[in-house]
Amino acid sequence: MDAKTGFFYLFSVVLLFAAFRVITARNPVHAVLYLILAFSQAAAVWLLLKAEFLAIALVLVYLGAVMVLFLFVVMMLDIHIDTVRKGFWKHFPLAALIGAVIALEMAAVLMGGFRGMEEPKAVAAVVDAAGHVVPYSNTKALGKLLYTQYLYPVEIAAVILLVAMVAAIALTLRQRKDSKAINPSTQIRVRAADRLAVVKVAATQKPAAEEPAQAAAEEKKA
């Protein structure tokens, strides 16, 4: 067994362990961390398969953006673990049945789906004018394929993503009736004279000094 095969088995074992811990970890934060570990091992497997673009995309998109967002959301939410676990055994039979069906489907695809396929052919070496072998880059080949043969689907996907971003911003910035906001410019230009007014109010009670004098006068009259 060469070093490449050894690394493949190492990354695969760690990937399976991390995926198993994602669904068995009791702490949601630990589950997210194990999912990050699983994505990193999957990216390493892609690198062994010489799919550098997919590996880098997996690291940048999922590890760098999505999983960090998941981690912050899980840490900010006040999740009550005891409340979440109340219905675990109630829904366990249905979840186990769905998991078994998915496992059987994947086994059927992996065992019988690739038997009729031909073995992958080696990539022909590209030679320049001087006779030197030019290193092959699947990222460059994928870029040429996306922006030549699949140019219109890529543009349509970009437009859909742009519309989704604009819609999300519009929904966030819309004026709601139940929200209260203060205009910062108006708050900065405010003056004390505009907000505070001194009003003279007539006394509603007699001064405290007059009450003992009035009581003494009434006693003398008596």
Secondary structure, 3 states (H helix, E strand, C coil): CCHHHHHHHHHHHHHHHHHHHHHHCCCHHHHHHHHHHHHHHHHHHHHHCCCHHHHHHHHHHHHHHHHHHHHHHHHHCCCCHHHHHHHHHHHHHHHHHHHHHHHHHHHHHHHHCCCCCCCCCCCCCEECCCCCEECCCHHHHHHHHHCCCCHHHHHHHHHHHHHHHHHHHHHHHCCCCCCCCCCHHHHHCCCHHHHCCCCCCCCCCCCCCHHHHHHHHHHHHC
